[in-house]
Structures are given as structure tokens and as C-alpha cells.
Amino acid sequence: MSQRTDVGGTADASPLVIGPATEDDLPAIVEILNYTAANSIASFATRPTSVAERRNWFEQFSSTGPYQLFVARRGNLVLGYAGSQRYRDHEAFRETVEVCVGLEVGCRGQGVGTSLYRALFDRLADEPVHVVLAGIAMPNDASVALHRKFGFTEVGTFREYAVKNGQYLSSLWMQRLSPTVVAQDGRAVPSPAA
């Protein structure tokens, strides 16, 4: 069952609610992932995935600790998700996380990504996270702007290191060092202890 709808015009006056993802949210997250994979270079995925295939990915997240997943809801619709996950398996990277964000196509550019990241980074502020990384398939000006808004800086670009639909893709890597706090407007500011 598809949840796709025109959320941009928002005839639905329900408030935007950000909260931890539950297993019930996984089908909507998979739908967002599959739409992005089929219609964008923002995902390097080249084939659709299923809820069963994404279950192990989902199970890495917890309500505490460095690996958390949030969803944005309006009424019964999941509009997007944002998460922090393990960067690499090496113990040396135990204080490094990689973030991801995905949005329902009809709500892009409406502050949903900002709200998701604000909630995620607020929760990560008390966790043992020193570096937050983001890899962004290029070009993607909106994603770069979102990450800059939260204090990410550019580290470098992997040039033409992936192939999708016969096209070589590059990825800009950005990082954000802690400690920072996220102001109400989404800007990253140094914490008082920094």
C-alpha cells in the first residue's frame, strides 16, 4: 500500500511530529528509499529493496546510544527519516557516525529535513559521538546546504567512484565535529563547554 501523496500543498492541517522510528515505520521508509533509488542519484542503490532486506539495517538503531533513527510524521504519513549509523566496523571509529536523511518527494524544501536533523543532533549531543560524517552524491545543492546549516564542513570528494545508470557518480564528504549544540533555527553553535 502506497503512502505517496501531495503533502506539499498540505490540505492536512496535522502538525509535523518528529519522533523515534518504530518497526511500523519501516514500510514507509523503504518506500522513500525505493523512490529515491529509482528517480535520483542521491542514492547509489540500483534496485528496489524490501522491508525484509532492510530489517537488519533497521535493527542497528536504538533509543539511546550513537545509532538512532527518527521519522517525521504528519497524521499517519511518514514524510521522512534521519539516522546516525556506524561508519565502519573498526573499534577506532567508535565515536564516529555517518548520518542519512531521506524525504518523501512532496515535502522536500519545507523544513522537514531540518526538523529531523535538529531532533537527531539534539539526541546525539549526550552520546559518545565526536565526529559526524555525511557522504552526498553530487550534484545535490539542497543536501549540501542542509548539512552546512548544521555545521558540517567539506572534507573532500571521491570523484567518479560509483556507476549508476551508465553514469559515473562523485560524492562530496562532509563532517561535523562535536561538541556543538543545535539552535532552534537549526544552526549549529558551539556548546558553552567548547
Secondary structure, 3 states (H helix, E strand, C coil): CCCCCCCCCCCCCCCEEEEECCHHHHHHHHHHHHHHHHHCCCCCCCCCCCHHHHHHHHHCCCCCCCCCEEEEEECCEEEEEEEEEECCCCHHHCCEEEEEEEECHHHCCCCHHHHHHHHHHHHHCCCCCCEEEEEEEECCHHHHHHHHHCCCEEEEEEEEEEEECCEEEEEEEEEEECCEEECCCCCEEECCCC
